[in-house]
Amino acid sequence: MGLEVEFHNLGNDYYKLGDFKNAIDHYSKAIARNPHMIEAYFNRGLAYSRIRDFERALEDHDRVIALNPAQAEAYYTRGLIKEYLRDFEAAYHDYLNALRHNPENHEVRMQLEIVSRKRGVGR
């Protein structure tokens, strides 16, 4: 097991403890050793979301999608962030992409229905 995996696992441990800043630090160390470590970007993005640094969270999920355009969970999570930021149109398209790559995901289907209704608000 490489050092990047050790850093990633430590990041996961800190995340579980609710210590998101240390989690981010360890995920960043994993990424520094392996800039193609999708799991570290994804989890760091989740940790950034937990401390409400949505810009960095979106950057990490964008990176996950750039590394693996079929990563349905990254589209879904990015959609949740965009929905929280009230960018309903972008969230809608992320949910569609998530379903395109994982059509059986009922959670994404439900969120797509919710954001579809929100898109009509204010028009």
N, C-alpha and C positions, 0 to 999 in steps of 0.2 A: 504494500500500500504506500503510495507516494505521500509526500508532505502536504500537497494540496488537498488530498482527501482527509488528512488529519485536521487541517485547518477548517475544512468544510464541516466535518463532524463536530468540531468544537463550536463552530457557528451554530449548528443545529442544537447543541446542548444549551448554549446561551439563549437562543430563541425560545426554547421550551421553558426556560426560567423567566422569560419576560425581559431579559437584559438585551434589548435590541441593538444598543450601540456596540456592545462587545460582539454580538452576532455579526453585525455589519463589518466590524473590523476583521473578524476571522474569515468571513466570506471574501472580503477584499484581498486578504493574504492568499487565499486559495486561488482567486482569479489572477493575482500577480504571478503566481507560479504556473498557472494554466489558463490562458485567456480564452480558451474554448470550453470551459467547464460550465455548461448550461445550467446545471443544478445550482451552482453557487450564484450565478446571476439571478436566477428565479427566486431563490430563497432570500438573497439580499434585497431584491425588489419587494418581497413580502415584508421584510424587516423595515425597510424605508417607509412602507405604507403604515406600519404600526406606529412610527414616530411622526407620521403625517408629512413626510418629505415626499410628496407625490411626484414632483418633477424627477427626482432621482429614481423613484420606483418605476415610473414610466420609461425612463432611459434603460433601466435593467430589463424590463419586459420587452422593450423594443430590441434589445441586444439578443435576448433569447429567441425571438421570432426571426431575427436576421441569421442566427446560427442554425435554427431549425424551423423553417416556415410552416411545418406541419404540427407544431406544438400547440395543441388545442387549449391546454390549461393556461398558457401564456396569453392567448387571445382573451380567454374568459376573464382572467385576473386583470388584464389591462382594461377590459370593458368595465369591470366593477369600479376601477379607479376613475375612469372617465365618467361613468355614471355618477359617482360621488361628486365629481367636479362639475356636474350638470352639463356635460358635453354628451347629450343623449344620442345625437346623430353618430358620433364616433363610437360610442358604446354599442349602439345597435349593429354597426358594421363589424366590430370585434366579436360580438356574439354570433353573428352569421358565420364568420370565419371559424370560430370555435366549433360550431355545428358542422361545418363543411368537413372538418377533420375528425370530428367525433359525433356523428349524427345521433347516437343513442343516449347522449348526456341530457337527462331530464332537467337537471338543475339549470343548464344553459338555456334550454327551451323555456323554462319558467321565467328566467331573467330577461330573455328576449321579448316575451309577452309583456312584462312589466315596462321595459324601456320603450316598447312600441307605443304604449299608452302615453308615456311621458313625452315622447317626441311630438305629440299633437298638442301639448299644453303650450299656450302662449303664441300659437300660430293664428 
